[in-house]
Amino acid sequence: MPGSPLRITRLAALGVLASLIVGLVRSARRRPTPTTTGVASWEPLIEEAPTPSRSGPVQFAATATSSEHPVWVEPDADGGCPSSHPVKGKTQSKIFHVPGGMSYERTNAERCYCDEAAAEADGYRKAKR
């Protein structure tokens, strides 16, 4: 009989046995992983500049309460920004959108910044598109 259950069982057993043998041979051939010491054996490519020590009083960036030029302003009721502060910021994601960006038109701003530097100084990052 061409499709007898005994013949199918024998072929399946041979397949399992062959895969076990192949697995054992592969595991025996594996090279041991090199030991790592955690220390680089080469010189760094770039000299690291020493971090400057700071002394004196701490200076903070301007805040929204600055009376002369506010860092950010509230958007209008529709989430649009005034022309003096065209950069739209979303407070939950901490992402800002610039005019001409892919999502700028559909973004409802929660804060409006005068430029990208002001948004970055407030802890926001630029949208990727």
N, CA, C and O atoms as CSV, one atom per row, in Angstrom:
chain,resi,resn,atom,element,x,y,z
A,1,MET,N,N,0.834,-1.174,0.000
A,1,MET,CA,C,0.000,0.000,0.000
A,1,MET,C,C,0.883,1.244,0.000
A,1,MET,O,O,1.816,1.349,0.796
A,2,PRO,N,N,0.590,2.175,-0.886
A,2,PRO,CA,C,1.469,3.326,-1.028
A,2,PRO,C,C,1.405,4.295,0.145
A,2,PRO,O,O,2.428,4.911,0.444
A,3,GLY,N,N,0.310,4.472,0.814
A,3,GLY,CA,C,0.206,5.468,1.884
A,3,GLY,C,C,-0.114,4.840,3.217
A,3,GLY,O,O,-0.917,5.385,3.974
A,4,SER,N,N,0.491,3.708,3.526
A,4,SER,CA,C,0.147,3.034,4.773
A,4,SER,C,C,0.611,3.849,5.973
A,4,SER,O,O,1.634,4.531,5.902
A,5,PRO,N,N,-0.132,3.784,7.073
A,5,PRO,CA,C,0.217,4.551,8.272
A,5,PRO,C,C,1.587,4.185,8.837
A,5,PRO,O,O,2.282,5.043,9.380
A,6,LEU,N,N,1.976,2.928,8.713
A,6,LEU,CA,C,3.279,2.509,9.224
A,6,LEU,C,C,4.405,3.186,8.447
A,6,LEU,O,O,5.392,3.621,9.041
A,7,ARG,N,N,4.269,3.276,7.155
A,7,ARG,CA,C,5.284,3.899,6.315
A,7,ARG,C,C,5.390,5.401,6.635
A,7,ARG,O,O,6.494,5.940,6.711
A,8,ILE,N,N,4.266,6.062,6.816
A,8,ILE,CA,C,4.261,7.497,7.151
A,8,ILE,C,C,4.906,7.720,8.514
A,8,ILE,O,O,5.655,8.680,8.694
A,9,THR,N,N,4.624,6.847,9.467
A,9,THR,CA,C,5.206,6.952,10.799
A,9,THR,C,C,6.715,6.782,10.735
A,9,THR,O,O,7.445,7.522,11.395
A,10,ARG,N,N,7.199,5.815,9.948
A,10,ARG,CA,C,8.641,5.596,9.794
A,10,ARG,C,C,9.320,6.814,9.175
A,10,ARG,O,O,10.396,7.212,9.621
A,11,LEU,N,N,8.712,7.407,8.161
A,11,LEU,CA,C,9.295,8.592,7.519
A,11,LEU,C,C,9.337,9.776,8.484
A,11,LEU,O,O,10.307,10.534,8.498
A,12,ALA,N,N,8.300,9.931,9.279
A,12,ALA,CA,C,8.276,11.013,10.260
A,12,ALA,C,C,9.355,10.797,11.310
A,12,ALA,O,O,10.025,11.749,11.709
A,13,ALA,N,N,9.533,9.559,11.764
A,13,ALA,CA,C,10.560,9.253,12.760
A,13,ALA,C,C,11.950,9.514,12.183
A,13,ALA,O,O,12.820,10.037,12.878
A,14,LEU,N,N,12.164,9.151,10.916
A,14,LEU,CA,C,13.455,9.421,10.267
A,14,LEU,C,C,13.710,10.927,10.161
A,14,LEU,O,O,14.844,11.372,10.337
A,15,GLY,N,N,12.688,11.698,9.882
A,15,GLY,CA,C,12.832,13.155,9.794
A,15,GLY,C,C,13.202,13.763,11.135
A,15,GLY,O,O,14.060,14.642,11.209
A,16,VAL,N,N,12.551,13.294,12.198
A,16,VAL,CA,C,12.856,13.787,13.542
A,16,VAL,C,C,14.280,13.416,13.926
A,16,VAL,O,O,15.004,14.240,14.485
A,17,LEU,N,N,14.690,12.192,13.634
A,17,LEU,CA,C,16.031,11.727,13.953
A,17,LEU,C,C,17.079,12.539,13.183
A,17,LEU,O,O,18.106,12.919,13.745
A,18,ALA,N,N,16.824,12.800,11.913
A,18,ALA,CA,C,17.760,13.582,11.104
A,18,ALA,C,C,17.886,15.005,11.633
A,18,ALA,O,O,18.990,15.548,11.671
A,19,SER,N,N,16.774,15.621,12.043
A,19,SER,CA,C,16.855,16.990,12.560
A,19,SER,C,C,17.589,17.027,13.889
A,19,SER,O,O,18.299,17.996,14.161
A,20,LEU,N,N,17.445,16.008,14.726
A,20,LEU,CA,C,18.197,15.939,15.980
A,20,LEU,C,C,19.691,15.823,15.720
A,20,LEU,O,O,20.491,16.480,16.387
A,21,ILE,N,N,20.072,14.994,14.760
A,21,ILE,CA,C,21.491,14.823,14.434
A,21,ILE,C,C,22.078,16.129,13.895
A,21,ILE,O,O,23.183,16.518,14.274
A,22,VAL,N,N,21.349,16.796,13.023
A,22,VAL,CA,C,21.816,18.078,12.486
A,22,VAL,C,C,21.974,19.095,13.610
A,22,VAL,O,O,22.958,19.834,13.626
A,23,GLY,N,N,21.045,19.152,14.538
A,23,GLY,CA,C,21.133,20.071,15.663
A,23,GLY,C,C,22.327,19.786,16.547
A,23,GLY,O,O,23.007,20.713,16.988
A,24,LEU,N,N,22.597,18.506,16.814
A,24,LEU,CA,C,23.762,18.138,17.622
A,24,LEU,C,C,25.065,18.513,16.931
A,24,LEU,O,O,25.986,19.016,17.575
A,25,VAL,N,N,25.150,18.274,15.638
A,25,VAL,CA,C,26.363,18.627,14.891
A,25,VAL,C,C,26.577,20.135,14.899
A,25,VAL,O,O,27.706,20.593,15.078
A,26,ARG,N,N,25.516,20.913,14.708
A,26,ARG,CA,C,25.646,22.375,14.721
A,26,ARG,C,C,26.070,22.890,16.090
A,26,ARG,O,O,26.899,23.795,16.182
A,27,SER,N,N,25.512,22.324,17.148
A,27,SER,CA,C,25.883,22.796,18.487
A,27,SER,C,C,27.327,22.416,18.825
A,27,SER,O,O,28.004,23.149,19.546
A,28,ALA,N,N,27.801,21.284,18.314
A,28,ALA,CA,C,29.185,20.886,18.552
A,28,ALA,C,C,30.140,21.771,17.766
A,28,ALA,O,O,31.270,21.985,18.207
A,29,ARG,N,N,29.728,22.291,16.621
A,29,ARG,CA,C,30.581,23.129,15.789
A,29,ARG,C,C,30.641,24.578,16.248
A,29,ARG,O,O,31.542,25.306,15.831
A,30,ARG,N,N,29.733,25.016,17.073
A,30,ARG,CA,C,29.699,26.414,17.496
A,30,ARG,C,C,30.990,26.792,18.187
A,30,ARG,O,O,31.515,26.053,19.020
A,31,ARG,N,N,31.481,27.945,17.827
A,31,ARG,CA,C,32.689,28.453,18.455
A,31,ARG,C,C,32.325,29.073,19.792
A,31,ARG,O,O,31.256,29.669,19.924
A,32,PRO,N,N,33.168,28.948,20.755
A,32,PRO,CA,C,32.862,29.570,22.046
A,32,PRO,C,C,32.893,31.087,21.915
A,32,PRO,O,O,33.691,31.645,21.162
A,33,THR,N,N,32.020,31.732,22.653
A,33,THR,CA,C,31.996,33.194,22.598
A,33,THR,C,C,33.217,33.741,23.323
A,33,THR,O,O,33.605,33.225,24.371
A,34,PRO,N,N,33.825,34.788,22.762
A,34,PRO,CA,C,35.019,35.343,23.394
A,34,PRO,C,C,34.665,36.000,24.724
A,34,PRO,O,O,33.571,36.536,24.900
A,35,THR,N,N,35.589,35.948,25.629
A,35,THR,CA,C,35.369,36.583,26.921
A,35,THR,C,C,35.554,38.083,26.768
A,35,THR,O,O,36.459,38.536,26.067
A,36,THR,N,N,34.713,38.836,27.414
A,36,THR,CA,C,34.809,40.288,27.348
A,36,THR,C,C,35.234,40.818,28.703
A,36,THR,O,O,34.806,40.335,29.752
A,37,THR,N,N,36.092,41.829,28.644
A,37,THR,CA,C,36.567,42.422,29.887
A,37,THR,C,C,35.857,43.714,30.194
A,37,THR,O,O,35.920,44.204,31.322
A,38,GLY,N,N,35.174,44.283,29.201
A,38,GLY,CA,C,34.487,45.547,29.410
A,38,GLY,C,C,35.368,46.757,29.187
A,38,GLY,O,O,34.926,47.891,29.372
A,39,VAL,N,N,36.620,46.528,28.789
A,39,VAL,CA,C,37.548,47.626,28.557
A,39,VAL,C,C,37.961,47.593,27.090
A,39,VAL,O,O,38.343,46.541,26.578
A,40,ALA,N,N,37.890,48.721,26.420
A,40,ALA,CA,C,38.279,48.796,25.022
A,40,ALA,C,C,39.792,48.676,24.904
A,40,ALA,O,O,40.531,49.207,25.734
A,41,SER,N,N,40.244,47.985,23.881
A,41,SER,CA,C,41.680,47.798,23.699
A,41,SER,C,C,42.259,48.781,22.687
A,41,SER,O,O,43.394,48.610,22.243
A,42,TRP,N,N,41.496,49.809,22.316
A,42,TRP,CA,C,41.984,50.791,21.372
A,42,TRP,C,C,41.731,52.189,21.914
A,42,TRP,O,O,40.926,52.399,22.822
A,43,GLU,N,N,42.437,53.119,21.332
A,43,GLU,CA,C,42.290,54.514,21.742
A,43,GLU,C,C,41.012,55.082,21.140
A,43,GLU,O,O,40.632,54.673,20.043
A,44,PRO,N,N,40.343,55.993,21.803
A,44,PRO,CA,C,39.142,56.599,21.216
A,44,PRO,C,C,39.505,57.429,19.995
A,44,PRO,O,O,40.585,58.016,19.928
A,45,LEU,N,N,38.589,57.473,19.029
A,45,LEU,CA,C,38.843,58.204,17.796
A,45,LEU,C,C,38.756,59.716,17.994
A,45,LEU,O,O,39.448,60.477,17.318
A,46,ILE,N,N,37.920,60.137,18.907
A,46,ILE,CA,C,37.704,61.566,19.126
A,46,ILE,C,C,38.087,61.891,20.559
A,46,ILE,O,O,37.688,61.211,21.504
A,47,GLU,N,N,38.858,62.931,20.689
A,47,GLU,CA,C,39.212,63.390,22.023
A,47,GLU,C,C,37.974,63.990,22.678
A,47,GLU,O,O,37.310,64.842,22.088
A,48,GLU,N,N,37.669,63.562,23.862
A,48,GLU,CA,C,36.527,64.110,24.567
A,48,GLU,C,C,36.939,65.389,25.267
A,48,GLU,O,O,37.907,65.413,26.027
A,49,ALA,N,N,36.202,66.439,25.005
A,49,ALA,CA,C,36.498,67.719,25.643
A,49,ALA,C,C,36.060,67.648,27.101
A,49,ALA,O,O,35.008,67.092,27.415
A,50,PRO,N,N,36.862,68.208,27.975
A,50,PRO,CA,C,36.452,68.189,29.382
A,50,PRO,C,C,35.216,69.054,29.575
A,50,PRO,O,O,35.078,70.112,28.961
A,51,THR,N,N,34.337,68.596,30.422
A,51,THR,CA,C,33.126,69.364,30.691
A,51,THR,C,C,33.501,70.580,31.532
A,51,THR,O,O,34.177,70.451,32.552
A,52,PRO,N,N,33.065,71.749,31.105
A,52,PRO,CA,C,33.434,72.951,31.859
A,52,PRO,C,C,32.728,72.975,33.211
A,52,PRO,O,O,31.551,72.633,33.324
A,53,SER,N,N,33.457,73.377,34.206
A,53,SER,CA,C,32.835,73.505,35.518
A,53,SER,C,C,32.124,74.848,35.574
A,53,SER,O,O,32.621,75.847,35.056
A,54,ARG,N,N,30.994,74.862,36.187
A,54,ARG,CA,C,30.198,76.084,36.245
A,54,ARG,C,C,30.214,76.631,37.661
A,54,ARG,O,O,30.080,75.906,38.647
A,55,SER,N,N,30.381,77.920,37.712
A,55,SER,CA,C,30.320,78.560,39.017
A,55,SER,C,C,29.499,79.836,38.865
A,55,SER,O,O,29.325,80.353,37.761
A,56,GLY,N,N,29.017,80.313,39.949
A,56,GLY,CA,C,28.221,81.530,39.902
A,56,GLY,C,C,26.749,81.232,39.986
A,56,GLY,O,O,26.350,80.085,40.189
A,57,PRO,N,N,25.940,82.256,39.830
A,57,PRO,CA,C,24.489,82.060,39.963
A,57,PRO,C,C,23.920,81.285,38.775
A,57,PRO,O,O,24.440,81.343,37.661
A,58,VAL,N,N,22.863,80.579,39.041
A,58,VAL,CA,C,22.178,79.809,38.018
A,58,VAL,C,C,21.275,80.746,37.232
A,58,VAL,O,O,20.578,81.581,37.808
A,59,GLN,N,N,21.292,80.600,35.891
A,59,GLN,CA,C,20.428,81.421,35.046
A,59,GLN,C,C,19.396,80.518,34.395
A,59,GLN,O,O,19.731,79.489,33.807
A,60,PHE,N,N,18.156,80.911,34.506
A,60,PHE,CA,C,17.072,80.140,33.925
A,60,PHE,C,C,16.609,80.809,32.642
A,60,PHE,O,O,16.745,82.019,32.464
A,61,ALA,N,N,16.051,79.980,31.739
A,61,ALA,CA,C,15.504,80.515,30.498
A,61,ALA,C,C,14.256,81.321,30.824
A,61,ALA,O,O,13.628,81.148,31.869
A,62,ALA,N,N,13.920,82.201,29.903
A,62,ALA,CA,C,12.721,83.020,30.097
A,62,ALA,C,C,11.494,82.115,30.144
A,62,ALA,O,O,11.459,81.074,29.489
A,63,THR,N,N,10.516,82.507,30.901
A,63,THR,CA,C,9.301,81.712,31.029
A,63,THR,C,C,8.131,82.437,30.391
A,63,THR,O,O,8.265,83.559,29.904
A,64,ALA,N,N,7.006,81.791,30.402
A,64,ALA,CA,C,5.814,82.364,29.792
A,64,ALA,C,C,5.329,83.598,30.541
A,64,ALA,O,O,4.496,84.344,30.027
A,65,THR,N,N,5.840,83.822,31.747
A,65,THR,CA,C,5.402,84.989,32.498
A,65,THR,C,C,6.239,86.218,32.169
A,65,THR,O,O,5.986,87.300,32.698
A,66,SER,N,N,7.231,86.060,31.299
A,66,SER,CA,C,8.043,87.206,30.904
A,66,SER,C,C,7.147,88.230,30.205
A,66,SER,O,O,6.431,87.886,29.265
A,67,SER,N,N,7.182,89.459,30.652
A,67,SER,CA,C,6.251,90.450,30.124
A,67,SER,C,C,6.688,91.013,28.780
A,67,SER,O,O,5.842,91.417,27.982
A,68,GLU,N,N,7.992,91.048,28.512
A,68,GLU,CA,C,8.474,91.676,27.290
A,68,GLU,C,C,8.203,90.809,26.054
A,68,GLU,O,O,7.457,91.217,25.163
A,69,HIS,N,N,8.798,89.630,25.998
A,69,HIS,CA,C,8.612,88.701,24.881
A,69,HIS,C,C,8.357,87.318,25.452
A,69,HIS,O,O,9.307,86.639,25.842
A,70,PRO,N,N,7.124,86.883,25.514
A,70,PRO,CA,C,6.842,85.564,26.083
A,70,PRO,C,C,7.415,84.457,25.207
A,70,PRO,O,O,7.415,84.564,23.980
A,71,VAL,N,N,7.905,83.392,25.843
A,71,VAL,CA,C,8.460,82.263,25.113
A,71,VAL,C,C,7.359,81.533,24.361
A,71,VAL,O,O,7.551,81.111,23.220
A,72,TRP,N,N,6.220,81.388,24.995
A,72,TRP,CA,C,5.088,80.755,24.325
A,72,TRP,C,C,3.807,81.480,24.712
A,72,TRP,O,O,3.723,82.126,25.757
A,73,VAL,N,N,2.811,81.353,23.834
A,73,VAL,CA,C,1.518,81.972,24.084
A,73,VAL,C,C,0.435,80.913,23.897
A,73,VAL,O,O,0.662,79.876,23.274
A,74,GLU,N,N,-0.724,81.189,24.438
A,74,GLU,CA,C,-1.868,80.289,24.280
A,74,GLU,C,C,-2.381,80.378,22.838
A,74,GLU,O,O,-2.390,81.463,22.257
A,75,PRO,N,N,-2.806,79.254,22.255
A,75,PRO,CA,C,-3.401,79.295,20.917
A,75,PRO,C,C,-4.822,79.834,20.981
A,75,PRO,O,O,-5.383,80.007,22.063
A,76,ASP,N,N,-5.400,80.099,19.810
A,76,ASP,CA,C,-6.790,80.535,19.793
A,76,ASP,C,C,-7.707,79.335,20.054
A,76,ASP,O,O,-7.222,78.223,20.263
A,77,ALA,N,N,-8.990,79.543,20.043
A,77,ALA,CA,C,-9.954,78.492,20.394
A,77,ALA,C,C,-9.906,77.302,19.437
A,77,ALA,O,O,-10.249,76.187,19.829
A,78,ASP,N,N,-9.487,77.520,18.189
A,78,ASP,CA,C,-9.413,76.442,17.206
A,78,ASP,C,C,-8.079,75.712,17.219
A,78,ASP,O,O,-7.889,74.783,16.435
A,79,GLY,N,N,-7.148,76.103,18.085
A,79,GLY,CA,C,-5.839,75.464,18.136
A,79,GLY,C,C,-4.846,76.067,17.165
A,79,GLY,O,O,-3.797,75.477,16.905
A,80,GLY,N,N,-5.159,77.234,16.625
A,80,GLY,CA,C,-4.257,77.918,15.702
A,80,GLY,C,C,-3.331,78.860,16.453
A,80,GLY,O,O,-3.639,79.294,17.564
A,81,CYS,N,N,-2.197,79.174,15.841
A,81,CYS,CA,C,-1.214,80.044,16.469
A,81,CYS,C,C,-1.162,81.396,15.770
A,81,CYS,O,O,-1.401,81.474,14.564
A,82,PRO,N,N,-0.852,82.467,16.511
A,82,PRO,CA,C,-0.718,83.783,15.883
A,82,PRO,C,C,0.537,83.835,15.010
A,82,PRO,O,O,1.432,83.003,15.158
A,83,SER,N,N,0.600,84.794,14.118
A,83,SER,CA,C,1.745,84.885,13.205
A,83,SER,C,C,3.043,85.186,13.938
A,83,SER,O,O,4.116,84.862,13.428
A,84,SER,N,N,2.981,85.798,15.125
A,84,SER,CA,C,4.200,86.080,15.876
A,84,SER,C,C,4.773,84.825,16.529
A,84,SER,O,O,5.960,84.790,16.852
A,85,HIS,N,N,3.956,83.800,16.726
A,85,HIS,CA,C,4.373,82.545,17.345
A,85,HIS,C,C,3.833,81.378,16.505
A,85,HIS,O,O,2.855,80.745,16.903
A,86,PRO,N,N,4.456,81.079,15.339
A,86,PRO,CA,C,3.881,80.092,14.415
A,86,PRO,C,C,4.163,78.628,14.746
A,86,PRO,O,O,3.536,77.749,14.155
A,87,VAL,N,N,5.075,78.335,15.660
A,87,VAL,CA,C,5.445,76.951,15.960
A,87,VAL,C,C,4.430,76.357,16.933
A,87,VAL,O,O,4.207,76.901,18.015
A,88,LYS,N,N,3.809,75.225,16.539
A,88,LYS,CA,C,2.764,74.591,17.345
A,88,LYS,C,C,3.355,73.494,18.217
A,88,LYS,O,O,4.085,72.630,17.730
A,89,GLY,N,N,3.037,73.530,19.515
A,89,GLY,CA,C,3.535,72.527,20.446
A,89,GLY,C,C,2.406,71.735,21.072
A,89,GLY,O,O,1.354,72.287,21.398
A,90,LYS,N,N,2.627,70.432,21.242
A,90,LYS,CA,C,1.675,69.545,21.915
A,90,LYS,C,C,2.291,69.160,23.259
A,90,LYS,O,O,3.381,68.591,23.302
A,91,THR,N,N,1.591,69.469,24.358
A,91,THR,CA,C,2.157,69.264,25.687
A,91,THR,C,C,2.255,67.798,26.089
A,91,THR,O,O,3.192,67.428,26.797
A,92,GLN,N,N,1.327,66.957,25.667
A,92,GLN,CA,C,1.367,65.562,26.079
A,92,GLN,C,C,2.538,64.821,25.434
A,92,GLN,O,O,3.216,64.048,26.110
A,93,SER,N,N,2.788,65.042,24.142
A,93,SER,CA,C,3.854,64.334,23.442
A,93,SER,C,C,5.181,65.074,23.477
A,93,SER,O,O,6.222,64.499,23.160
A,94,LYS,N,N,5.150,66.355,23.863
A,94,LYS,CA,C,6.352,67.201,23.870
A,94,LYS,C,C,6.992,67.268,22.477
A,94,LYS,O,O,8.214,67.234,22.336
A,95,ILE,N,N,6.133,67.365,21.453
A,95,ILE,CA,C,6.579,67.494,20.066
A,95,ILE,C,C,6.071,68.821,19.534
A,95,ILE,O,O,4.945,69.224,19.824
A,96,PHE,N,N,6.923,69.515,18.736
A,96,PHE,CA,C,6.459,70.751,18.114
A,96,PHE,C,C,6.485,70.612,16.597
A,96,PHE,O,O,7.293,69.867,16.041
A,97,HIS,N,N,5.591,71.339,15.938
A,97,HIS,CA,C,5.437,71.302,14.487
A,97,HIS,C,C,5.714,72.688,13.928
A,97,HIS,O,O,5.264,73.696,14.474
A,98,VAL,N,N,6.462,72.723,12.828
A,98,VAL,CA,C,6.813,74.000,12.198
A,98,VAL,C,C,5.956,74.203,10.956
A,98,VAL,O,O,5.488,73.229,10.366
A,99,PRO,N,N,5.740,75.457,10.547
A,99,PRO,CA,C,4.973,75.707,9.326
A,99,PRO,C,C,5.618,75.004,8.130
A,99,PRO,O,O,6.837,75.031,7.960
A,100,GLY,N,N,4.789,74.385,7.318
A,100,GLY,CA,C,5.280,73.644,6.163
A,100,GLY,C,C,5.509,72.176,6.459
A,100,GLY,O,O,5.752,71.394,5.540
A,101,GLY,N,N,5.439,71.786,7.716
A,101,GLY,CA,C,5.612,70.386,8.090
A,101,GLY,C,C,4.399,69.564,7.689
A,101,GLY,O,O,3.321,70.103,7.442
A,102,MET,N,N,4.589,68.258,7.628
A,102,MET,CA,C,3.535,67.365,7.148
A,102,MET,C,C,2.260,67.441,7.997
A,102,MET,O,O,1.161,67.411,7.444
A,103,SER,N,N,2.378,67.538,9.304
A,103,SER,CA,C,1.209,67.525,10.184
A,103,SER,C,C,0.857,68.899,10.729
A,103,SER,O,O,0.007,69.008,11.613
A,104,TYR,N,N,1.489,69.947,10.224
A,104,TYR,CA,C,1.290,71.281,10.800
A,104,TYR,C,C,-0.160,71.735,10.709
A,104,TYR,O,O,-0.717,72.216,11.696
A,105,GLU,N,N,-0.773,71.592,9.558
A,105,GLU,CA,C,-2.128,72.111,9.339
A,105,GLU,C,C,-3.169,71.397,10.209
A,105,GLU,O,O,-4.115,72.029,10.679
A,106,ARG,N,N,-3.004,70.096,10.426
A,106,ARG,CA,C,-4.014,69.357,11.188
A,106,ARG,C,C,-3.728,69.313,12.689
A,106,ARG,O,O,-4.508,68.749,13.457
A,107,THR,N,N,-2.607,69.910,13.103
A,107,THR,CA,C,-2.255,69.915,14.519
A,107,THR,C,C,-2.968,71.038,15.249
A,107,THR,O,O,-2.900,72.192,14.827
A,108,ASN,N,N,-3.647,70.716,16.332
A,108,ASN,CA,C,-4.258,71.710,17.203
A,108,ASN,C,C,-3.258,71.994,18.321
A,108,ASN,O,O,-2.990,71.142,19.168
A,109,ALA,N,N,-2.723,73.191,18.303
A,109,ALA,CA,C,-1.668,73.551,19.250
A,109,ALA,C,C,-2.196,73.692,20.663
A,109,ALA,O,O,-3.348,74.066,20.884
A,110,GLU,N,N,-1.328,73.382,21.614
A,110,GLU,CA,C,-1.617,73.635,23.020
A,110,GLU,C,C,-0.723,74.756,23.541
A,110,GLU,O,O,-1.023,75.402,24.545
A,111,ARG,N,N,0.390,74.969,22.824
A,111,ARG,CA,C,1.285,76.093,23.071
A,111,ARG,C,C,1.802,76.571,21.729
A,111,ARG,O,O,1.990,75.774,20.810
A,112,CYS,N,N,2.033,77.873,21.614
A,112,CYS,CA,C,2.568,78.453,20.378
A,112,CYS,C,C,3.899,79.121,20.705
A,112,CYS,O,O,3.972,79.960,21.603
A,113,TYR,N,N,4.948,78.750,19.978
A,113,TYR,CA,C,6.286,79.279,20.216
A,113,TYR,C,C,6.696,80.220,19.088
A,113,TYR,O,O,6.220,80.112,17.958
A,114,CYS,N,N,7.603,81.156,19.429
A,114,CYS,CA,C,8.047,82.124,18.431
A,114,CYS,C,C,9.008,81.488,17.430
A,114,CYS,O,O,9.022,81.888,16.266
A,115,ASP,N,N,9.818,80.501,17.852
A,115,ASP,CA,C,10.725,79.815,16.936
A,115,ASP,C,C,11.061,78.429,17.488
A,115,ASP,O,O,10.646,78.065,18.588
A,116,GLU,N,N,11.824,77.663,16.698
A,116,GLU,CA,C,12.168,76.301,17.095
A,116,GLU,C,C,13.039,76.286,18.346
A,116,GLU,O,O,12.883,75.411,19.198
A,117,ALA,N,N,13.942,77.233,18.463
A,117,ALA,CA,C,14.847,77.273,19.616
A,117,ALA,C,C,14.070,77.439,20.922
A,117,ALA,O,O,14.422,76.836,21.935
A,118,ALA,N,N,13.024,78.247,20.899
A,118,ALA,CA,C,12.217,78.447,22.101
A,118,ALA,C,C,11.494,77.163,22.492
A,118,ALA,O,O,11.390,76.848,23.677
A,119,ALA,N,N,10.995,76.420,21.509
A,119,ALA,CA,C,10.311,75.156,21.796
A,119,ALA,C,C,11.296,74.122,22.340
A,119,ALA,O,O,10.977,73.399,23.284
A,120,GLU,N,N,12.486,74.049,21.754
A,120,GLU,CA,C,13.499,73.110,22.229
A,120,GLU,C,C,13.957,73.476,23.640
A,120,GLU,O,O,14.197,72.593,24.464
A,121,ALA,N,N,14.076,74.770,23.920
A,121,ALA,CA,C,14.476,75.207,25.253
A,121,ALA,C,C,13.417,74.845,26.292
A,121,ALA,O,O,13.734,74.692,27.472
A,122,ASP,N,N,12.177,74.709,25.868
A,122,ASP,CA,C,11.089,74.350,26.775
A,122,ASP,C,C,10.946,72.832,26.910
A,122,ASP,O,O,10.031,72.361,27.586
A,123,GLY,N,N,11.839,72.059,26.276
A,123,GLY,CA,C,11.828,70.598,26.426
A,123,GLY,C,C,11.096,69.842,25.332
A,123,GLY,O,O,10.843,68.646,25.476
A,124,TYR,N,N,10.752,70.509,24.249
A,124,TYR,CA,C,10.042,69.859,23.145
A,124,TYR,C,C,11.053,69.396,22.099
A,124,TYR,O,O,12.167,69.915,22.026
A,125,ARG,N,N,10.653,68.411,21.289
A,125,ARG,CA,C,11.482,67.978,20.164
A,125,ARG,C,C,10.705,68.214,18.876
A,125,ARG,O,O,9.475,68.246,18.868
A,126,LYS,N,N,11.450,68.380,17.790
A,126,LYS,CA,C,10.835,68.656,16.496
A,126,LYS,C,C,10.184,67.402,15.928
A,126,LYS,O,O,10.705,66.298,16.087
A,127,ALA,N,N,9.054,67.575,15.270
A,127,ALA,CA,C,8.370,66.452,14.624
A,127,ALA,C,C,9.282,65.885,13.535
A,127,ALA,O,O,10.018,66.633,12.890
A,128,LYS,N,N,9.238,64.584,13.330
A,128,LYS,CA,C,10.138,63.943,12.368
A,128,LYS,C,C,9.758,64.241,10.933
A,128,LYS,O,O,10.608,64.184,10.044
A,129,ARG,N,N,8.498,64.558,10.691
A,129,ARG,CA,C,8.083,64.875,9.322
A,129,ARG,C,C,7.407,66.211,9.298
A,129,ARG,O,O,6.979,66.667,8.238
